[in-house]
Amino acid sequence: MSLASTSFDVPDMGDYAHDWALVDVETSGVLARRDRMLSVAVITIGPDGGQTGEFSTLLNPGCDPGPVELHGLTVERLQGAPTFDQVAGRIGAMLQDRVLVAHNAQFDYDFLAHEFARARMWLPVSQRLCTLALNRQVDPPTDDMKLGTLAAYYGVPQQRAHDALDDTRVLAGILRASLREAARLDLPLPLVTCPPRAESQFTPKPPKTPCAYRNPGRLTPGEPLQEGMKVAITGETAHARAELVGRAVAAGLNMMSSVSRHTSLLVTNEPTSDSAKARRALAEGVPVIDEHTFLRLLADVRPGTAHEATAVVVAPSTEPESEPIVGTVDLAPTTTSAAPALAAAALPTAAPGAGVPAPRRPVPSVSTLDKPLAGRRVLVLGGIHADAAAARTRIVELGGSAAINLSASVTDVVLLEGGEGDRRMSRISTLGLPVHDLHWLTAPTAATPAAAAFRTQEPRVMSRGGVIDLPVPHTQEWYVTAGWAPQSGYEIDVVAFLLDEDEQVTFDEDFIFYGAPESPAGTVRLLTGGPAEQTIALNLASLPPATRKVVIAAAIDGAATFGAVGAIQIGAAIGSSGAPLARATLDGATTERTMLLAEIYRRGPYWRLRAVGQGYDHGLDALARGYGVDITD
């Protein structure tokens, strides 16, 4: 099948013109560091959309092929196929000097990176483009972002789903249509510089056995050790470090690789050493004992308190979904006279790790029966940050969804002062979108634009502080994606903390960030979809029983603040290709450099999602220390 007809057919592709290498892989599982590729297909396309090459092959993985019912690749079919190292050179030549394109590109890229590493070769890719991330920016009115769904929407024929070569040919058609839409909307391509933040040196170590006991606090001089105490060791020891750790773990202690304010004690034979752990112990007032004392105390460790176990729910809940709720911080009116009817949310100043104040029911300013913007997606341009935030708050009150970027789903535009100078205005005029001034938000028209197309079910719009119950069963992977308006001059890092009952990480690997983008068991992962989008993927059913809450946060590198970034949008979906079930726009920040975006937490046997939007002026290192992690070590 030739792709000669798959020209992009856009008069001037400009920034959208690249040499592309479209890739699809079928695998024995979902973890690149553990599972293997079973087949691979690569199609190369020039800047004009004409096909320049094609290659596909089955691969002998040397292991169980995994879910045969999904990909149809049995042991018998794979017998006699080449191993990856036998075709790596040909694949590498096709990828060289091209942008790798895939649907959920980090998945394909990570598998290729690991296979090339096993073959002792370097993956020759410097940039990748994810068609999932691109379509999240375009935001077509589809019920999900699966390859087959987008193919049907864009009119691309699909013959054999989960066949690598056919999926790659379908991907070519989706790329063509998506680039046309991106050009029509004047959207920047979400290109990711490779290698991603999952380089081989950050491959997770084998899972550490979680401590079964809660942290009872610090060691009191003269008192015995207690199960669950967090212990760190620094400096030279008479006994092998592995022996000390093994004996401590067997006694029920929680061995840590860093020191924080939650550390129970530090073991060192050099209490005056200049090690980072010793300095932190001194600064935090952590008790310090020597190796001999530690071994003596290990002989009599008192019982601890076990973590509360939570059953995994596999049947539908009879508990109704909660109504949106907000925290105890009131919505304060904006100080500008231009928007007297609007309100902007001020960020609370609670200490990190202290959690969000107990929720209460809000007093709505708009009747729940009066939602004239229901189903509408409104983009606000111009104005100072406080006024733009207030306008977006008002849009949500009126039942609408506040957009942060121009997309195919935007139905209306509100112009604040200076908004007419936004570079997107020329494209908005070309698209014929309705443009309103601020007063439109006091009494918006209820008529639906004729050109608007809606999904079967629009995402639930959550206000800041809003809470929803996640549908059950909880056996599916959830993707919480954070996105913002693309800008230069700073980088935003999305991170996650897995916390226990005491709002602490159980061990250091419970902190997921760019330097350690995957938990040891692979249950929580950081994914990069572009320079203005990052995702935390988590499997709720596989989280350790000690994990009561997952906090998703963002931090800005350098001196920039979230006031310069503007609004951050979060969306929660089931699976990488799912349409968001819930969406929130968080934009109350001003001087903050870190922000709590969302929490997913247990409520009995169920899980709930809260849109937080709580910021702090300090950096990521201080935020992490509040949860028991020292990222400077």
Beta strands, then each sheet from edge to edge (+ up, - down):
strand 1: 20-27
strand 2: 37-45
strand 3: 51-58
strand 4: 99-102
strand 5: 127-130
strand 6: 191-193
strand 7: 230-233
strand 8: 254-255
strand 9: 265-267
strand 10: 288-289
strand 11: 331-333
strand 12: 343-345
strand 13: 377-381
strand 14: 401-403
strand 15: 412-415
strand 16: 435-436
strand 17: 460-462
strand 18: 467-469
strand 19: 477-484
strand 20: 492-499
strand 21: 511-512
strand 22: 524-530
strand 23: 533-539
strand 24: 549-556
strand 25: 568-574
strand 26: 582-586
strand 27: 594-603
strand 28: 606-616
sheet 1: 3+ 2- 1+ 4+ 5+ 6-
sheet 2: 8+ 7+ 9+ 10+
sheet 3: 11+ 12-
sheet 4: 14+ 13+ 15+ 16+
sheet 5: 17+ 26+ 25- 19+ 23- 22+
sheet 6: 18+ 28- 27+ 24- 20+ 21-
end
